[in-house]
Amino acid sequence: MHTAGSLRTKTILKEQNVRIRRALEDRSFLYTAVITTFLMALVILVYLWCRLTVVNLGYEISRLNMERKLALEENRRLKIELARLKSPQRIERIARRVGLVYPQEDQIVRVK
């Protein structure tokens, strides 16, 4: 229980802005400081890991977009080449070069 004298002493000490010293055996402040520091470091490391992941994913997206652009260009080029190779004029020119000719009317057999 508090007596009138002890309340008055505490009030006087408060008014004079006197700090109470901690006992050296009381390590709760040290534990709190260590845990707080550890948690802050953990938060900072998680933040940095997230930022590095975002940056790396950005580079990966850029690289994949470039690969996609190159693949689309290659696809367009190959379609043009396929159309050129399938052209009837080209096929006829190659056939004549190797000695092929159109069949005569009597060489054609109609199948029903």
Backbone atoms as SQL, in Angstrom:
CREATE TABLE atoms (id INTEGER PRIMARY KEY, chain TEXT, resi INTEGER, resn TEXT, atom TEXT, x REAL, y REAL, z REAL);
INSERT INTO atoms VALUES
  (1, 'A', 1, 'MET', 'N', 0.822, -1.179, 0.000),
  (2, 'A', 1, 'MET', 'CA', 0.000, 0.000, 0.000),
  (3, 'A', 1, 'MET', 'C', 0.866, 1.242, 0.000),
  (4, 'A', 2, 'HIS', 'N', 0.306, 2.244, -0.654),
  (5, 'A', 2, 'HIS', 'CA', 1.034, 3.501, -0.699),
  (6, 'A', 2, 'HIS', 'C', 0.591, 4.370, 0.465),
  (7, 'A', 3, 'THR', 'N', 1.567, 4.937, 1.046),
  (8, 'A', 3, 'THR', 'CA', 1.249, 5.876, 2.123),
  (9, 'A', 3, 'THR', 'C', 1.273, 7.272, 1.549),
  (10, 'A', 4, 'ALA', 'N', 0.787, 8.189, 2.283),
  (11, 'A', 4, 'ALA', 'CA', 0.737, 9.575, 1.831),
  (12, 'A', 4, 'ALA', 'C', 2.137, 10.100, 1.585),
  (13, 'A', 5, 'GLY', 'N', 3.098, 9.646, 2.356),
  (14, 'A', 5, 'GLY', 'CA', 4.478, 10.113, 2.213),
  (15, 'A', 5, 'GLY', 'C', 5.103, 9.590, 0.930),
  (16, 'A', 6, 'SER', 'N', 4.842, 8.327, 0.603),
  (17, 'A', 6, 'SER', 'CA', 5.446, 7.762, -0.609),
  (18, 'A', 6, 'SER', 'C', 4.813, 8.363, -1.861),
  (19, 'A', 7, 'LEU', 'N', 3.516, 8.664, -1.805),
  (20, 'A', 7, 'LEU', 'CA', 2.865, 9.312, -2.950),
  (21, 'A', 7, 'LEU', 'C', 3.423, 10.709, -3.142),
  (22, 'A', 8, 'ARG', 'N', 3.655, 11.371, -2.017),
  (23, 'A', 8, 'ARG', 'CA', 4.194, 12.728, -2.095),
  (24, 'A', 8, 'ARG', 'C', 5.617, 12.701, -2.651),
  (25, 'A', 9, 'THR', 'N', 6.397, 11.689, -2.275),
  (26, 'A', 9, 'THR', 'CA', 7.776, 11.563, -2.766),
  (27, 'A', 9, 'THR', 'C', 7.777, 11.327, -4.270),
  (28, 'A', 10, 'LYS', 'N', 6.907, 10.442, -4.734),
  (29, 'A', 10, 'LYS', 'CA', 6.832, 10.173, -6.174),
  (30, 'A', 10, 'LYS', 'C', 6.401, 11.419, -6.927),
  (31, 'A', 11, 'THR', 'N', 5.475, 12.164, -6.384),
  (32, 'A', 11, 'THR', 'CA', 5.013, 13.390, -7.026),
  (33, 'A', 11, 'THR', 'C', 6.140, 14.402, -7.089),
  (34, 'A', 12, 'ILE', 'N', 6.888, 14.526, -6.030),
  (35, 'A', 12, 'ILE', 'CA', 8.011, 15.473, -6.004),
  (36, 'A', 12, 'ILE', 'C', 9.067, 15.045, -7.017),
  (37, 'A', 13, 'LEU', 'N', 9.347, 13.718, -7.086),
  (38, 'A', 13, 'LEU', 'CA', 10.346, 13.229, -8.040),
  (39, 'A', 13, 'LEU', 'C', 9.885, 13.475, -9.479),
  (40, 'A', 14, 'LYS', 'N', 8.591, 13.309, -9.743),
  (41, 'A', 14, 'LYS', 'CA', 8.062, 13.542, -11.089),
  (42, 'A', 14, 'LYS', 'C', 8.208, 15.006, -11.459),
  (43, 'A', 15, 'GLU', 'N', 7.903, 15.875, -10.543),
  (44, 'A', 15, 'GLU', 'CA', 7.983, 17.299, -10.822),
  (45, 'A', 15, 'GLU', 'C', 9.407, 17.743, -11.069),
  (46, 'A', 16, 'GLN', 'N', 10.357, 17.078, -10.460),
  (47, 'A', 16, 'GLN', 'CA', 11.761, 17.452, -10.634),
  (48, 'A', 16, 'GLN', 'C', 12.400, 16.738, -11.824),
  (49, 'A', 17, 'ASN', 'N', 11.598, 15.895, -12.545),
  (50, 'A', 17, 'ASN', 'CA', 12.090, 15.185, -13.727),
  (51, 'A', 17, 'ASN', 'C', 13.284, 14.291, -13.389),
  (52, 'A', 18, 'VAL', 'N', 13.170, 13.548, -12.318),
  (53, 'A', 18, 'VAL', 'CA', 14.229, 12.643, -11.892),
  (54, 'A', 18, 'VAL', 'C', 13.955, 11.281, -12.520),
  (55, 'A', 19, 'ARG', 'N', 14.989, 10.676, -13.100),
  (56, 'A', 19, 'ARG', 'CA', 14.841, 9.369, -13.718),
  (57, 'A', 19, 'ARG', 'C', 15.207, 8.281, -12.724),
  (58, 'A', 20, 'ILE', 'N', 14.478, 7.224, -12.814),
  (59, 'A', 20, 'ILE', 'CA', 14.765, 6.085, -11.937),
  (60, 'A', 20, 'ILE', 'C', 15.711, 5.155, -12.691),
  (61, 'A', 21, 'ARG', 'N', 16.795, 4.742, -12.035),
  (62, 'A', 21, 'ARG', 'CA', 17.754, 3.839, -12.668),
  (63, 'A', 21, 'ARG', 'C', 17.213, 2.425, -12.699),
  (64, 'A', 22, 'ARG', 'N', 17.595, 1.725, -13.744),
  (65, 'A', 22, 'ARG', 'CA', 17.210, 0.322, -13.832),
  (66, 'A', 22, 'ARG', 'C', 18.210, -0.502, -13.035),
  (67, 'A', 23, 'ALA', 'N', 17.708, -1.579, -12.539),
  (68, 'A', 23, 'ALA', 'CA', 18.609, -2.502, -11.853),
  (69, 'A', 23, 'ALA', 'C', 19.425, -3.222, -12.920),
  (70, 'A', 24, 'LEU', 'N', 20.708, -3.424, -12.681),
  (71, 'A', 24, 'LEU', 'CA', 21.573, -4.086, -13.656),
  (72, 'A', 24, 'LEU', 'C', 21.149, -5.527, -13.906),
  (73, 'A', 25, 'GLU', 'N', 20.485, -6.142, -12.979),
  (74, 'A', 25, 'GLU', 'CA', 20.034, -7.508, -13.135),
  (75, 'A', 25, 'GLU', 'C', 18.811, -7.592, -14.067),
  (76, 'A', 26, 'ASP', 'N', 18.110, -6.479, -14.256),
  (77, 'A', 26, 'ASP', 'CA', 16.913, -6.466, -15.099),
  (78, 'A', 26, 'ASP', 'C', 17.344, -6.430, -16.567),
  (79, 'A', 27, 'ARG', 'N', 17.230, -7.548, -17.240),
  (80, 'A', 27, 'ARG', 'CA', 17.667, -7.660, -18.633),
  (81, 'A', 27, 'ARG', 'C', 16.491, -7.616, -19.617),
  (82, 'A', 28, 'SER', 'N', 15.324, -7.302, -19.150),
  (83, 'A', 28, 'SER', 'CA', 14.160, -7.282, -20.043),
  (84, 'A', 28, 'SER', 'C', 14.319, -6.229, -21.139),
  (85, 'A', 29, 'PHE', 'N', 14.934, -5.098, -20.794),
  (86, 'A', 29, 'PHE', 'CA', 15.163, -4.070, -21.812),
  (87, 'A', 29, 'PHE', 'C', 16.114, -4.591, -22.886),
  (88, 'A', 30, 'LEU', 'N', 17.156, -5.291, -22.479),
  (89, 'A', 30, 'LEU', 'CA', 18.123, -5.848, -23.427),
  (90, 'A', 30, 'LEU', 'C', 17.440, -6.858, -24.347),
  (91, 'A', 31, 'TYR', 'N', 16.638, -7.747, -23.777),
  (92, 'A', 31, 'TYR', 'CA', 15.927, -8.737, -24.583),
  (93, 'A', 31, 'TYR', 'C', 14.967, -8.060, -25.562),
  (94, 'A', 32, 'THR', 'N', 14.278, -7.056, -25.087),
  (95, 'A', 32, 'THR', 'CA', 13.348, -6.325, -25.958),
  (96, 'A', 32, 'THR', 'C', 14.103, -5.642, -27.089),
  (97, 'A', 33, 'ALA', 'N', 15.241, -5.031, -26.786),
  (98, 'A', 33, 'ALA', 'CA', 16.042, -4.358, -27.812),
  (99, 'A', 33, 'ALA', 'C', 16.565, -5.353, -28.831),
  (100, 'A', 34, 'VAL', 'N', 17.044, -6.508, -28.379),
  (101, 'A', 34, 'VAL', 'CA', 17.573, -7.523, -29.300),
  (102, 'A', 34, 'VAL', 'C', 16.466, -8.064, -30.191),
  (103, 'A', 35, 'ILE', 'N', 15.323, -8.361, -29.610),
  (104, 'A', 35, 'ILE', 'CA', 14.202, -8.893, -30.396),
  (105, 'A', 35, 'ILE', 'C', 13.707, -7.853, -31.398),
  (106, 'A', 36, 'THR', 'N', 13.623, -6.602, -30.960),
  (107, 'A', 36, 'THR', 'CA', 13.191, -5.533, -31.862),
  (108, 'A', 36, 'THR', 'C', 14.176, -5.359, -33.008),
  (109, 'A', 37, 'THR', 'N', 15.465, -5.373, -32.705),
  (110, 'A', 37, 'THR', 'CA', 16.493, -5.250, -33.745),
  (111, 'A', 37, 'THR', 'C', 16.414, -6.415, -34.717),
  (112, 'A', 38, 'PHE', 'N', 16.241, -7.622, -34.185),
  (113, 'A', 38, 'PHE', 'CA', 16.139, -8.807, -35.036),
  (114, 'A', 38, 'PHE', 'C', 14.923, -8.695, -35.954),
  (115, 'A', 39, 'LEU', 'N', 13.785, -8.283, -35.410),
  (116, 'A', 39, 'LEU', 'CA', 12.572, -8.151, -36.223),
  (117, 'A', 39, 'LEU', 'C', 12.728, -7.081, -37.297),
  (118, 'A', 40, 'MET', 'N', 13.364, -5.982, -36.956),
  (119, 'A', 40, 'MET', 'CA', 13.589, -4.922, -37.946),
  (120, 'A', 40, 'MET', 'C', 14.507, -5.414, -39.055),
  (121, 'A', 41, 'ALA', 'N', 15.570, -6.130, -38.689),
  (122, 'A', 41, 'ALA', 'CA', 16.478, -6.686, -39.698),
  (123, 'A', 41, 'ALA', 'C', 15.740, -7.682, -40.580),
  (124, 'A', 42, 'LEU', 'N', 14.877, -8.493, -39.990),
  (125, 'A', 42, 'LEU', 'CA', 14.105, -9.464, -40.755),
  (126, 'A', 42, 'LEU', 'C', 13.175, -8.762, -41.745),
  (127, 'A', 43, 'VAL', 'N', 12.512, -7.709, -41.297),
  (128, 'A', 43, 'VAL', 'CA', 11.623, -6.949, -42.184),
  (129, 'A', 43, 'VAL', 'C', 12.420, -6.339, -43.334),
  (130, 'A', 44, 'ILE', 'N', 13.589, -5.784, -43.027),
  (131, 'A', 44, 'ILE', 'CA', 14.433, -5.189, -44.072),
  (132, 'A', 44, 'ILE', 'C', 14.883, -6.248, -45.061),
  (133, 'A', 45, 'LEU', 'N', 15.280, -7.419, -44.583),
  (134, 'A', 45, 'LEU', 'CA', 15.715, -8.489, -45.483),
  (135, 'A', 45, 'LEU', 'C', 14.565, -8.980, -46.364),
  (136, 'A', 46, 'VAL', 'N', 13.390, -9.110, -45.806),
  (137, 'A', 46, 'VAL', 'CA', 12.229, -9.526, -46.606),
  (138, 'A', 46, 'VAL', 'C', 11.924, -8.471, -47.667),
  (139, 'A', 47, 'TYR', 'N', 11.982, -7.203, -47.297),
  (140, 'A', 47, 'TYR', 'CA', 11.745, -6.124, -48.259),
  (141, 'A', 47, 'TYR', 'C', 12.778, -6.181, -49.389),
  (142, 'A', 48, 'LEU', 'N', 14.054, -6.326, -49.035),
  (143, 'A', 48, 'LEU', 'CA', 15.102, -6.391, -50.063),
  (144, 'A', 48, 'LEU', 'C', 14.921, -7.603, -50.962),
  (145, 'A', 49, 'TRP', 'N', 14.554, -8.744, -50.371),
  (146, 'A', 49, 'TRP', 'CA', 14.327, -9.951, -51.162),
  (147, 'A', 49, 'TRP', 'C', 13.185, -9.719, -52.159),
  (148, 'A', 50, 'CYS', 'N', 12.113, -9.070, -51.700),
  (149, 'A', 50, 'CYS', 'CA', 10.983, -8.774, -52.590),
  (150, 'A', 50, 'CYS', 'C', 11.413, -7.838, -53.716),
  (151, 'A', 51, 'ARG', 'N', 12.161, -6.819, -53.398),
  (152, 'A', 51, 'ARG', 'CA', 12.619, -5.869, -54.429),
  (153, 'A', 51, 'ARG', 'C', 13.508, -6.559, -55.450),
  (154, 'A', 52, 'LEU', 'N', 14.450, -7.393, -54.970),
  (155, 'A', 52, 'LEU', 'CA', 15.329, -8.109, -55.898),
  (156, 'A', 52, 'LEU', 'C', 14.523, -9.055, -56.783),
  (157, 'A', 53, 'THR', 'N', 13.520, -9.687, -56.211),
  (158, 'A', 53, 'THR', 'CA', 12.676, -10.584, -56.994),
  (159, 'A', 53, 'THR', 'C', 11.930, -9.802, -58.072),
  (160, 'A', 54, 'VAL', 'N', 11.406, -8.644, -57.718),
  (161, 'A', 54, 'VAL', 'CA', 10.692, -7.810, -58.695),
  (162, 'A', 54, 'VAL', 'C', 11.635, -7.373, -59.815),
  (163, 'A', 55, 'VAL', 'N', 12.831, -6.942, -59.457),
  (164, 'A', 55, 'VAL', 'CA', 13.806, -6.502, -60.471),
  (165, 'A', 55, 'VAL', 'C', 14.180, -7.670, -61.377),
  (166, 'A', 56, 'ASN', 'N', 14.458, -8.833, -60.792),
  (167, 'A', 56, 'ASN', 'CA', 14.823, -9.999, -61.604),
  (168, 'A', 56, 'ASN', 'C', 13.671, -10.418, -62.516),
  (169, 'A', 57, 'LEU', 'N', 12.452, -10.368, -62.015),
  (170, 'A', 57, 'LEU', 'CA', 11.303, -10.705, -62.853),
  (171, 'A', 57, 'LEU', 'C', 11.132, -9.694, -63.984),
  (172, 'A', 58, 'GLY', 'N', 11.435, -8.437, -63.710),
  (173, 'A', 58, 'GLY', 'CA', 11.383, -7.416, -64.758),
  (174, 'A', 58, 'GLY', 'C', 12.373, -7.716, -65.872),
  (175, 'A', 59, 'TYR', 'N', 13.602, -8.092, -65.491),
  (176, 'A', 59, 'TYR', 'CA', 14.602, -8.469, -66.493),
  (177, 'A', 59, 'TYR', 'C', 14.154, -9.709, -67.263),
  (178, 'A', 60, 'GLU', 'N', 13.581, -10.671, -66.571),
  (179, 'A', 60, 'GLU', 'CA', 13.115, -11.899, -67.213),
  (180, 'A', 60, 'GLU', 'C', 11.991, -11.591, -68.206),
  (181, 'A', 61, 'ILE', 'N', 11.075, -10.709, -67.826),
  (182, 'A', 61, 'ILE', 'CA', 9.989, -10.322, -68.727),
  (183, 'A', 61, 'ILE', 'C', 10.541, -9.628, -69.965),
  (184, 'A', 62, 'SER', 'N', 11.504, -8.746, -69.776),
  (185, 'A', 62, 'SER', 'CA', 12.119, -8.057, -70.918),
  (186, 'A', 62, 'SER', 'C', 12.784, -9.049, -71.853),
  (187, 'A', 63, 'ARG', 'N', 13.513, -10.002, -71.281),
  (188, 'A', 63, 'ARG', 'CA', 14.201, -11.006, -72.100),
  (189, 'A', 63, 'ARG', 'C', 13.193, -11.860, -72.868),
  (190, 'A', 64, 'LEU', 'N', 12.129, -12.271, -72.194),
  (191, 'A', 64, 'LEU', 'CA', 11.122, -13.097, -72.851),
  (192, 'A', 64, 'LEU', 'C', 10.359, -12.315, -73.920),
  (193, 'A', 65, 'ASN', 'N', 10.120, -11.030, -73.684),
  (194, 'A', 65, 'ASN', 'CA', 9.481, -10.206, -74.719),
  (195, 'A', 65, 'ASN', 'C', 10.363, -10.100, -75.949),
  (196, 'A', 66, 'MET', 'N', 11.674, -9.978, -75.738),
  (197, 'A', 66, 'MET', 'CA', 12.604, -9.910, -76.874),
  (198, 'A', 66, 'MET', 'C', 12.604, -11.239, -77.625),
  (199, 'A', 67, 'GLU', 'N', 12.623, -12.360, -76.881),
  (200, 'A', 67, 'GLU', 'CA', 12.577, -13.672, -77.531),
  (201, 'A', 67, 'GLU', 'C', 11.277, -13.837, -78.313),
  (202, 'A', 68, 'ARG', 'N', 10.174, -13.380, -77.744),
  (203, 'A', 68, 'ARG', 'CA', 8.876, -13.476, -78.428),
  (204, 'A', 68, 'ARG', 'C', 8.896, -12.663, -79.714),
  (205, 'A', 69, 'LYS', 'N', 9.466, -11.457, -79.640),
  (206, 'A', 69, 'LYS', 'CA', 9.545, -10.602, -80.826),
  (207, 'A', 69, 'LYS', 'C', 10.370, -11.279, -81.912),
  (208, 'A', 70, 'LEU', 'N', 11.494, -11.871, -81.534),
  (209, 'A', 70, 'LEU', 'CA', 12.337, -12.570, -82.506),
  (210, 'A', 70, 'LEU', 'C', 11.624, -13.788, -83.083),
  (211, 'A', 71, 'ALA', 'N', 10.897, -14.527, -82.245),
  (212, 'A', 71, 'ALA', 'CA', 10.168, -15.708, -82.716),
  (213, 'A', 71, 'ALA', 'C', 9.056, -15.305, -83.686),
  (214, 'A', 72, 'LEU', 'N', 8.353, -14.208, -83.395),
  (215, 'A', 72, 'LEU', 'CA', 7.303, -13.738, -84.309),
  (216, 'A', 72, 'LEU', 'C', 7.897, -13.312, -85.649),
  (217, 'A', 73, 'GLU', 'N', 9.047, -12.657, -85.608),
  (218, 'A', 73, 'GLU', 'CA', 9.725, -12.252, -86.847),
  (219, 'A', 73, 'GLU', 'C', 10.158, -13.482, -87.644),
  (220, 'A', 74, 'GLU', 'N', 10.707, -14.476, -86.951),
  (221, 'A', 74, 'GLU', 'CA', 11.121, -15.718, -87.619),
  (222, 'A', 74, 'GLU', 'C', 9.902, -16.425, -88.216),
  (223, 'A', 75, 'ASN', 'N', 8.784, -16.438, -87.495),
  (224, 'A', 75, 'ASN', 'CA', 7.562, -17.064, -87.981),
  (225, 'A', 75, 'ASN', 'C', 7.063, -16.361, -89.249),
  (226, 'A', 76, 'ARG', 'N', 7.093, -15.046, -89.243),
  (227, 'A', 76, 'ARG', 'CA', 6.667, -14.277, -90.420),
  (228, 'A', 76, 'ARG', 'C', 7.558, -14.577, -91.617),
  (229, 'A', 77, 'ARG', 'N', 8.861, -14.623, -91.367),
  (230, 'A', 77, 'ARG', 'CA', 9.820, -14.910, -92.440),
  (231, 'A', 77, 'ARG', 'C', 9.592, -16.314, -93.005),
  (232, 'A', 78, 'LEU', 'N', 9.339, -17.290, -92.110),
  (233, 'A', 78, 'LEU', 'CA', 9.124, -18.660, -92.559),
  (234, 'A', 78, 'LEU', 'C', 7.816, -18.805, -93.354),
  (235, 'A', 79, 'LYS', 'N', 6.787, -18.066, -92.966),
  (236, 'A', 79, 'LYS', 'CA', 5.524, -18.105, -93.723),
  (237, 'A', 79, 'LYS', 'C', 5.721, -17.565, -95.132),
  (238, 'A', 80, 'ILE', 'N', 6.501, -16.494, -95.259),
  (239, 'A', 80, 'ILE', 'CA', 6.791, -15.930, -96.576),
  (240, 'A', 80, 'ILE', 'C', 7.574, -16.938, -97.407),
  (241, 'A', 81, 'GLU', 'N', 8.560, -17.581, -96.781),
  (242, 'A', 81, 'GLU', 'CA', 9.359, -18.569, -97.499),
  (243, 'A', 81, 'GLU', 'C', 8.508, -19.769, -97.910),
  (244, 'A', 82, 'LEU', 'N', 7.601, -20.223, -97.044),
  (245, 'A', 82, 'LEU', 'CA', 6.717, -21.338, -97.377),
  (246, 'A', 82, 'LEU', 'C', 5.825, -20.989, -98.559),
  (247, 'A', 83, 'ALA', 'N', 5.273, -19.776, -98.555),
  (248, 'A', 83, 'ALA', 'CA', 4.436, -19.348, -99.677),
  (249, 'A', 83, 'ALA', 'C', 5.237, -19.325, -100.972),
  (250, 'A', 84, 'ARG', 'N', 6.479, -18.874, -100.900),
  (251, 'A', 84, 'ARG', 'CA', 7.336, -18.839, -102.097),
  (252, 'A', 84, 'ARG', 'C', 7.635, -20.247, -102.583),
  (253, 'A', 85, 'LEU', 'N', 7.937, -21.171, -101.657),
  (254, 'A', 85, 'LEU', 'CA', 8.275, -22.541, -102.039),
  (255, 'A', 85, 'LEU', 'C', 7.067, -23.299, -102.597),
  (256, 'A', 86, 'LYS', 'N', 5.870, -22.969, -102.137),
  (257, 'A', 86, 'LYS', 'CA', 4.672, -23.659, -102.599),
  (258, 'A', 86, 'LYS', 'C', 4.086, -23.041, -103.874),
  (259, 'A', 87, 'SER', 'N', 4.694, -22.010, -104.359),
  (260, 'A', 87, 'SER', 'CA', 4.162, -21.320, -105.531),
  (261, 'A', 87, 'SER', 'C', 4.122, -22.268, -106.729),
  (262, 'A', 88, 'PRO', 'N', 2.986, -22.323, -107.429),
  (263, 'A', 88, 'PRO', 'CA', 2.853, -23.218, -108.598),
  (264, 'A', 88, 'PRO', 'C', 3.869, -22.906, -109.698),
  (265, 'A', 89, 'GLN', 'N', 4.193, -21.638, -109.904),
  (266, 'A', 89, 'GLN', 'CA', 5.174, -21.284, -110.939),
  (267, 'A', 89, 'GLN', 'C', 6.543, -21.892, -110.623),
  (268, 'A', 90, 'ARG', 'N', 6.938, -21.842, -109.367),
  (269, 'A', 90, 'ARG', 'CA', 8.235, -22.406, -108.970),
  (270, 'A', 90, 'ARG', 'C', 8.232, -23.917, -109.155),
  (271, 'A', 91, 'ILE', 'N', 7.146, -24.574, -108.742),
  (272, 'A', 91, 'ILE', 'CA', 7.070, -26.039, -108.864),
  (273, 'A', 91, 'ILE', 'C', 7.110, -26.451, -110.336),
  (274, 'A', 92, 'GLU', 'N', 6.401, -25.718, -111.199),
  (275, 'A', 92, 'GLU', 'CA', 6.412, -26.035, -112.632),
  (276, 'A', 92, 'GLU', 'C', 7.799, -25.843, -113.228),
  (277, 'A', 93, 'ARG', 'N', 8.479, -24.787, -112.833),
  (278, 'A', 93, 'ARG', 'CA', 9.837, -24.520, -113.345),
  (279, 'A', 93, 'ARG', 'C', 10.788, -25.649, -112.957),
  (280, 'A', 94, 'ILE', 'N', 10.708, -26.123, -111.708),
  (281, 'A', 94, 'ILE', 'CA', 11.563, -27.230, -111.253),
  (282, 'A', 94, 'ILE', 'C', 11.198, -28.513, -111.989),
  (283, 'A', 95, 'ALA', 'N', 9.904, -28.766, -112.190),
  (284, 'A', 95, 'ALA', 'CA', 9.465, -29.979, -112.901),
  (285, 'A', 95, 'ALA', 'C', 9.995, -29.999, -114.329),
  (286, 'A', 96, 'ARG', 'N', 9.960, -28.886, -115.016),
  (287, 'A', 96, 'ARG', 'CA', 10.478, -28.835, -116.398),
  (288, 'A', 96, 'ARG', 'C', 11.989, -29.035, -116.422),
  (289, 'A', 97, 'ARG', 'N', 12.670, -28.513, -115.410),
  (290, 'A', 97, 'ARG', 'CA', 14.120, -28.648, -115.337),
  (291, 'A', 97, 'ARG', 'C', 14.531, -30.120, -115.216),
  (292, 'A', 98, 'VAL', 'N', 13.739, -30.909, -114.514),
  (293, 'A', 98, 'VAL', 'CA', 14.084, -32.327, -114.333),
  (294, 'A', 98, 'VAL', 'C', 13.454, -33.206, -115.418),
  (295, 'A', 99, 'GLY', 'N', 12.791, -32.571, -116.395),
  (296, 'A', 99, 'GLY', 'CA', 12.285, -33.317, -117.547),
  (297, 'A', 99, 'GLY', 'C', 10.833, -33.725, -117.456),
  (298, 'A', 100, 'LEU', 'N', 10.080, -33.253, -116.531),
  (299, 'A', 100, 'LEU', 'CA', 8.666, -33.591, -116.455),
  (300, 'A', 100, 'LEU', 'C', 7.870, -32.704, -117.412),
  (301, 'A', 101, 'VAL', 'N', 6.824, -33.265, -118.003),
  (302, 'A', 101, 'VAL', 'CA', 5.964, -32.506, -118.910),
  (303, 'A', 101, 'VAL', 'C', 4.521, -32.805, -118.562),
  (304, 'A', 102, 'TYR', 'N', 3.599, -32.004, -119.094),
  (305, 'A', 102, 'TYR', 'CA', 2.184, -32.269, -118.883),
  (306, 'A', 102, 'TYR', 'C', 1.812, -33.566, -119.597),
  (307, 'A', 103, 'PRO', 'N', 0.905, -34.376, -119.049),
  (308, 'A', 103, 'PRO', 'CA', 0.511, -35.630, -119.709),
  (309, 'A', 103, 'PRO', 'C', -0.347, -35.349, -120.952),
  (310, 'A', 104, 'GLN', 'N', -0.248, -36.268, -121.927),
  (311, 'A', 104, 'GLN', 'CA', -1.086, -36.194, -123.126),
  (312, 'A', 104, 'GLN', 'C', -2.500, -36.626, -122.757),
  (313, 'A', 105, 'GLU', 'N', -3.464, -36.309, -123.609),
  (314, 'A', 105, 'GLU', 'CA', -4.865, -36.633, -123.344),
  (315, 'A', 105, 'GLU', 'C', -5.063, -38.131, -123.211),
  (316, 'A', 106, 'ASP', 'N', -4.366, -38.915, -123.978),
  (317, 'A', 106, 'ASP', 'CA', -4.535, -40.370, -123.916),
  (318, 'A', 106, 'ASP', 'C', -3.833, -41.011, -122.729),
  (319, 'A', 107, 'GLN', 'N', -2.974, -40.229, -122.000),
  (320, 'A', 107, 'GLN', 'CA', -2.284, -40.745, -120.823),
  (321, 'A', 107, 'GLN', 'C', -3.098, -40.536, -119.543),
  (322, 'A', 108, 'ILE', 'N', -4.177, -39.785, -119.630),
  (323, 'A', 108, 'ILE', 'CA', -4.975, -39.478, -118.456),
  (324, 'A', 108, 'ILE', 'C', -6.045, -40.551, -118.272),
  (325, 'A', 109, 'VAL', 'N', -6.118, -41.135, -117.096),
  (326, 'A', 109, 'VAL', 'CA', -7.126, -42.141, -116.779),
  (327, 'A', 109, 'VAL', 'C', -8.052, -41.527, -115.728),
  (328, 'A', 110, 'ARG', 'N', -9.332, -41.500, -116.051),
  (329, 'A', 110, 'ARG', 'CA', -10.313, -40.932, -115.150),
  (330, 'A', 110, 'ARG', 'C', -10.839, -42.047, -114.248),
  (331, 'A', 111, 'VAL', 'N', -10.827, -41.800, -112.941),
  (332, 'A', 111, 'VAL', 'CA', -11.300, -42.756, -111.959),
  (333, 'A', 111, 'VAL', 'C', -12.599, -42.246, -111.393),
  (334, 'A', 112, 'LYS', 'N', -13.620, -43.148, -111.353),
  (335, 'A', 112, 'LYS', 'CA', -14.904, -42.729, -110.809),
  (336, 'A', 112, 'LYS', 'C', -15.199, -43.395, -109.514);
